[in-house]
Amino acid sequence: MRCQYQGAQIECAASEITTRKLVPQSLREIPNVGLCRAYVCKDNSDVTIVKELLPKNPWISRTAHLDHGDSVSTDGGIDLLVNSTKTLRTAVVPESGRHKAQNCTTKDFTQATIVVPFSNVKNLRDPAQQLPSPKTLRHELSNSTDS
């Protein structure tokens, strides 16, 4: 599932990162994980789960997406934590007709969070946290009382 709302998170054992600009930050000590290198992905970023966590339990956030193929994408910014002290090596790949992007694959625990969502969907929320519409509730209630 592709997540594009602010605060969307993924956690995985390995991921594929595509971004226009990957900026390394400082090392951080994260409880339950250890020493992690922080990154900021800017401008058209996408982080996709390549390998799931085993066992499939979140390490940092209970609301993180954990399934293979889940991704977070935005044209704003993504905060990234990788459980490795080494800086990621990126390859420059063609992303669109005019622009190139940096691409890399992590082989360690990775956590990605959308900080700045797509500019046209700033009010988008997590579908799991949205309340159903009153019309849907009335329909569900009428079906449950008919049984």
Sequence and secondary structure as in RCSB ss.txt:
>XXXX:A:sequence
MRCQYQGAQIECAASEITTRKLVPQSLREIPNVGLCRAYVCKDNSDVTIVKELLPKNPWISRTAHLDHGDSVSTD
GGIDLLVNSTKTLRTAVVPESGRHKAQNCTTKDFTQATIVVPFSNVKNLRDPAQQLPSPKTLRHELSNSTDS
>XXXX:A:secstr
 EE STT EEEESEEEEEESEEEEEEEEEETTTEEEEEEEEESSEEEEEEE  SS   SS TT B STT EEEES
SEEEEEES SS    EEEE SSS EEEEEEE S EEEEEEE  GGGTT   GGGS   HHHHHHHHHHHHH 
